[in-house]
């Protein structure tokens, strides 16, 4: 069954790649406008997102152990985002040109939340790499 799915995914990716190459040639030759080219890019983005989510859910829920680990990871991520949201400030920063961005306190808090989550994940990734390196050196 897995080889059949792999075969269909491979065929679909080659078809999409061929259509993309044709669209690029038509775009650069002036036969189609950038609007059509952008619509194709959005369509590819949504196809990739849907395929990634679908295969992830199938993989996560293929066994009870995977589902448990996946749900724990998702729960940790939700808690992390909530903590970052609590830390983030709704205060609008003051800098030259700030009025051009139409910032609201909600947008400011959202941006702050994303930044805090990014910082926490980056520090966690660096820390885990250092831990693994030190553990390998000591063993």
Residue pairs with C-beta under 8 A, 6 or more apart in sequence:
9 51
16 44
16 47
19 40
20 40
20 44
23 32
23 36
23 37
23 40
24 37
26 32
27 33
27 34
27 36
27 37
59 66
60 66
60 67
60 70
61 67
61 70
80 117
80 120
80 121
81 113
81 117
84 112
84 113
84 114
84 116
84 117
84 120
85 109
85 113
87 112
87 113
87 116
88 108
88 109
88 110
88 111
88 112
88 113
88 115
88 116
89 108
89 109
89 112
90 105
90 106
90 108
90 109
90 112
91 105
91 108
92 98
92 103
92 104
92 105
92 108
93 103
93 108
